[in-house]
Structure formats: structure tokens, C-alpha cells
Amino acid sequence: MKRFAAALIGLCLSGLAAAHSFELGSIHIGHPWSRAMPETSATGGVYLSLENKGKEADKLVSAATPRAETAELHTHINDNGVMRMRKVEGGVELPAGKTVKFAPGSYHVMLMGLKQPLKAGDHFPLTLKFEKAGSVTVDVVVQDGAAGGHEH
């Protein structure tokens, strides 16, 4: 019976680690995650969803983390048939009543100058600054491969 209880607690805790979200006013931040990277990688990305439950548009204007020298808002664009990553100037618009997903191949927070490798199971803080809602620090979970691509 003790083993069963321990297994059940472990499953519950692992589910909580995978399904985490944050609120800042009318902004819902869903499941911030990063992909584990090789130890030699100086860059990484953070993915999440931003749902604006409010009646007014807002904008994600910046991100910062002590885990990297720089955190920038990026997206991918099609440049004459070649996908290229670009910094988003001016921030990412969050229309009222809509969700904007930050996912591989789309919007993401680009981490440059990593101060330590992104290893599966690690957590690190990321501060998101919104034009109207203000700032919030979220917990980013580092996951193996593309496992973090699911939404909670």
C-alpha cells in the first residue's frame, strides 16, 4: 500500500511540474518551457502561450532571465523560401480575447549567452514585461526534445 501511495504522489507531482501556468491581471501565461540543449550551446529558446482574457489589447515588450546574458523576442519569417529567425521590434501584440503561442518555428524568447547549459529537469526564472499589465516572473521548465510542445 505504501508503494502505491508513493507512486500516486509521484505521478501527481510530475503532472504538476508539466502543467504550470501564471496569471498577471487579464494575461494567462501557459506552460513556459525550454528544450534541453547540448552543453556547448550558447543559445536556447523559451516557449509558452499568452492568453489575453481582457477587453483591451496588450503587448509583450521584453523578457529577461539571469540564466542568459540576453533574452529577446523572436519569430521566424519566410525570406524568399528560406525560414529565418528575426528579432521582433516593438513587442508582440496580444489582442483582447485571443491567445498567442510561442512555439518552435514561431514566436519564442531567444536566450543568448547562456550562463549554464539547459539540462532536462532544470527550472529557471524568466521575467516577462507587458506594456499594460506590468511584469511577472514565471518558472521555465527545461524538457527533453520537443516534449514541451503540448499545451496545458
URJO-V682030 format. One record per residue. N is the residue number from 1. RES is the residue in one letter. NEAR is the number of other C-alpha atoms within 8 Angstrom. D_FIRST is the distance of its C-alpha to the first C-alpha in Angstrom with 2 decimals. Layout:
BEGIN
N/RES/NEAR/D_FIRST, N/RES/NEAR/D_FIRST
END
This chain:
BEGIN
1/M/4/0.00, 2/K/5/3.83, 3/R/6/5.43, 4/F/7/5.10, 5/A/8/6.27, 6/A/8/8.65, 7/A/8/9.89, 8/L/8/10.58, 9/I/8/12.39, 10/G/8/14.23, 11/L/8/15.43, 12/C/8/16.63, 13/L/8/18.44, 14/S/8/20.05, 15/G/8/21.25, 16/L/8/22.75, 17/A/8/24.51, 18/A/8/26.03, 19/A/8/27.06, 20/H/10/29.15, 21/S/9/32.42, 22/F/8/35.05, 23/E/8/37.77, 24/L/11/41.31, 25/G/5/43.37, 26/S/9/43.66, 27/I/12/42.40, 28/H/13/38.84, 29/I/13/37.81, 30/G/13/35.13, 31/H/14/32.92, 32/P/15/35.18, 33/W/12/34.48, 34/S/14/36.35, 35/R/15/36.35, 36/A/12/35.68, 37/M/9/39.11, 38/P/7/40.55, 39/E/7/41.19, 40/T/5/44.92, 41/S/9/44.84, 42/A/9/46.65, 43/T/9/45.72, 44/G/13/42.78, 45/G/10/42.15, 46/V/14/40.02, 47/Y/15/39.18, 48/L/13/38.11, 49/S/14/39.27, 50/L/13/41.51, 51/E/13/41.79, 52/N/15/44.68, 53/K/10/43.83, 54/G/9/47.09, 55/K/6/50.55, 56/E/6/52.25, 57/A/10/52.04, 58/D/13/50.79, 59/K/11/50.80, 60/L/12/48.56, 61/V/11/51.17, 62/S/11/49.41, 63/A/12/46.29, 64/A/10/45.72, 65/T/12/43.09, 66/P/7/43.27, 67/R/9/41.70, 68/A/11/45.05, 69/E/11/48.74, 70/T/10/49.29, 71/A/13/47.35, 72/E/12/49.49, 73/L/14/49.07, 74/H/13/49.87, 75/T/12/50.23, 76/H/11/51.36, 77/I/8/54.76, 78/N/8/56.63, 79/D/7/59.75, 80/N/4/61.99, 81/G/5/59.16, 82/V/6/57.37, 83/M/8/54.19, 84/R/8/54.57, 85/M/8/52.53, 86/R/8/54.40, 87/K/8/53.92, 88/V/10/53.89, 89/E/4/56.78, 90/G/5/56.58, 91/G/10/52.89, 92/V/9/50.77, 93/E/8/51.65, 94/L/14/48.94, 95/P/10/50.57, 96/A/11/49.59, 97/G/9/46.91, 98/K/9/46.16, 99/T/10/43.53, 100/V/8/44.61, 101/K/10/42.29, 102/F/13/42.44, 103/A/10/41.38, 104/P/7/42.47, 105/G/6/46.06, 106/S/10/46.69, 107/Y/13/46.61, 108/H/14/44.59, 109/V/13/44.73, 110/M/13/46.28, 111/L/14/45.29, 112/M/11/48.10, 113/G/9/48.36, 114/L/13/44.65, 115/K/8/44.19, 116/Q/6/41.12, 117/P/12/39.55, 118/L/13/37.16, 119/K/9/33.98, 120/A/9/30.91, 121/G/7/28.34, 122/D/9/31.12, 123/H/8/31.98, 124/F/9/35.46, 125/P/11/37.43, 126/L/12/40.07, 127/T/11/42.55, 128/L/13/44.03, 129/K/12/47.35, 130/F/12/48.53, 131/E/9/52.13, 132/K/6/51.45, 133/A/11/47.81, 134/G/8/47.97, 135/S/9/45.46, 136/V/8/41.70, 137/T/8/39.53, 138/V/10/36.56, 139/D/9/33.79, 140/V/13/34.30, 141/V/13/31.43, 142/V/14/32.61, 143/Q/15/31.20, 144/D/9/31.93, 145/G/7/34.82, 146/A/7/35.30, 147/A/7/31.63, 148/G/11/32.47, 149/G/6/34.96, 150/H/5/32.74, 151/E/7/33.14, 152/H/6/30.62
END
